[in-house]
Amino acid sequence: MDNLIPELNTNAIWERMKSLLEERKTNPTAIPWMINWVKSFARELNGRPLKDARPEDVRGFIDKLNANTSIKLYQIKQANEALLILFSEILPCDWIGNWPVKADFTTTSPSESSSNSSSSLTIYKLHPEECASLHADLFEKLRNVVRTLHYSVRTEKAYSDWVKRFLAFHHPIAPQKLSSHHISEFLEFLAVQRHVSASTQNQTLNALSFFFKNVLNIDITDQLNFARAKKPLRLPVVLSREQVKDLLARLEGIYALLAGITYGTGMRLMECLRLRVKDINFSGNAIIVRQGKGAKDRVTPLPAKYKEALRCQLESAEKLHREDLARGLGETSLPDALATKYPSAAKEWPWQYAFPSDRLSVDPSSNTVRRHHIHENSFQKAVKKAAQSAGLPSGVSIHTLRHSFATHLLEAGYDIRTVQELLGHSDVSTTMIYTHVLNRPGIKIKSPVDDF
């Protein structure tokens, strides 16, 4: 195979790629496949050196894979990532900043992750992705409206996913001929056949209502004959101080720091991961949480226990940023129109993520190669593994640390308004749920049966 690529007879590039993937703890079974994708790409160059590859070569290769119905979506994503690693870290090229392949390969939503299987797709008269291609103009309008209203990237993805499934479910009916009756029918299917949760059902209803009103220009608010699902009121899972201490002790490296800061500040998962350098105030012992849930900013305490570890983390992140700058990269994503207002800010150190990923990726909104923050999945898996190792109850997650933060503050005597502000809750009634997991909502309560 290598004799078709003269400059690679020594296998130096393949070995370098293998080492990089192993350093990142890539699934061992995926490593040979990623290397094979690059080798396949090299063969497509018909003898031209890899270092002379052009953006159109990459785009053409991925388009060819995409046209092959026997190749799965995850394989195309795998090939795209392999080429991104090749041209950003092994054979850096001057066009790497603007990746020629559109980054968004996502076809499934978290709440319907089983839809990759053939059995789950049988309810659709057309594959959701084919439906998206068929109505590309509508999805482009949906995307533009969502971004105009400054909704989050996750909301954009969720809304797009549910609209794809909705249109595929009712194919071949034209979108403009759909009505509130069709929405009710789809929601009923999700509830009765798929047994989706109340939150998923409500999210779907929000997505379809938004689509009808803002994209199809049809107001169905007063026409829906479907009751919004009632979310069950459940008590949060809360750990004792000893259990939190045990959990944190079982985590290592960056995940130990992330978990410690999550518990020590009460931040949500993505609030912690999206933390930027400029929002950490060491002298004031504070962290500013930007664009939290509901697009609200707030201030939370910086735990003294993790100040030094956080300083070390920033030193490592700054070194990585300097290396990216030397390669013509180092640009981060900026909120709203700040990139236009301050063109150079994206490459400035204060705007970088405090917890950068160990790999480069393509920003789907701009198709620019950037270093995003650590992916939430890796953090979640590390905490789950530590919780299982500690023998903690099932259901313990990163959000459990936030619940424990709030509960332990109330136990320590802090008033509920203070806790509300630290958590970023709009209504104190949301914070009140933590009084239900205490044995002392205001005073020490003793069960009357204990007097017998």
C-alpha positions, 0 to 999 in steps of 0.5 A: 500500500505504501509503495503508492506514496513515495514520501511515506515509505518509512511509515513515519506519518502513520507512526506519528498518527498512531502515537497521537491517537494513543496519547488521546486515549482513542479507542484502540479499535478505531486507530487502525481505521483512522490511519486507513482512511488517511491511506485511502485519501493518499491513494486518491491523490494518484501519486501526488505527495500528501503535503501538496493536497488541496482543500478540494481534494479533502472535500472531494474525498469526503463527498465520495464517502458520503455518496457511498451508501455502504459507508456509515455516518460514523465512518465519514466522521471518523475519516474527516477527523483523521484528515483534520489531525493529519493536516493540522498536526502532522503535515500543517498546511496554510489552509487548515484554518478554514476546513473545506468539509462542513462539520455538522454530521450529526443525525441523532438526538440524545433522546432518540439515540436508538434511531441509528438502528434499522428497526427504529427507522422503520417508522419514518417513510423517509430517512430524516437526513434525506428529509433534511436534504429534500427541504434544505431551504426550510432548514436553512431558514430555521437555522438563520432564525434560531441564530438571529434570536441568539438561541444556543447551539444545543437548542439549534441542534435539538430543534433541527433534529426534531423537525427532521423526524417530524417531516420524515414521519409525515412524508410525503406530505408537503411541510406547508400542508401540515397542521396542528393535527399532524403535530398531535399525531407525532407527539402521541406516537412519541408518548405511546410508542416510544415512551419518551420522557415528559421533558423530551415531549415538551422539547419536541412540542417547543421545536415544532411550534417554533418551526411552524411559527417562524419558518412556515409562518403558521401560528398553531398556538390555539389549534393544538389539541395536545396537553403538554406533558407534566414533568414529575417532581423528583428529589435530586440525588445528593451526596454527603460530604464524605461521599463527595470527598471519596468521589473526588479522590478517585478522579485524576488529572484534569477531571479531578480539577473539573469535578472539584471546581464543579462541586466547589462553585455549583456550576453546571457542567457546560458552564464549567467547561466553557469557562474562559481565562478572563472570567477567573479572578484569582485576586478576588477569589471569584469566577464569573459565569457568563451566559448561564442558563437563561443567558444570565451572568452571575458570580460564584466563589473560586475555591481556595483549595483549587487555586494553585491547580487552576493556575497550573492548568492555565499555564498548560493551556497557554502553552498549548495556545502559543503552539496553535498560534505558531501554526497559524491557528489559536482562534477560539469562538466568540459569543454573539458579534464580538468577533466582528466588533473585536477581530483580534480578540479570538486569538487573544489569551484572555478569551481562550477556554480554561479547559481546552480540548487536546484536539482541534475540531471544526466549528460547524457555525463557521467551518473554522478549525479551532480548539474547543473546550474539553468534550462533556462526554469524557468528563461524564464518563470519568465521573461515572467510573469514579462513582461506580468505583466508590460504590455510590448510588446509581444516578450519580452524575456531574450534576449531582455535585451541583445538587450537593453544593446547594444542599451543603450550603443550606446545611452550613446555615447559608440563607436560601436567597444566597444559594439561589443567586449562586446557582443562578435560579430565576425563581427561589421555588426552584432552589427550595427543592433542596430544603426537601433533602435536608433533615432541617428545613429551618429547624432540626425536625425529629420524627414523633415516632422516635419518642416512643 
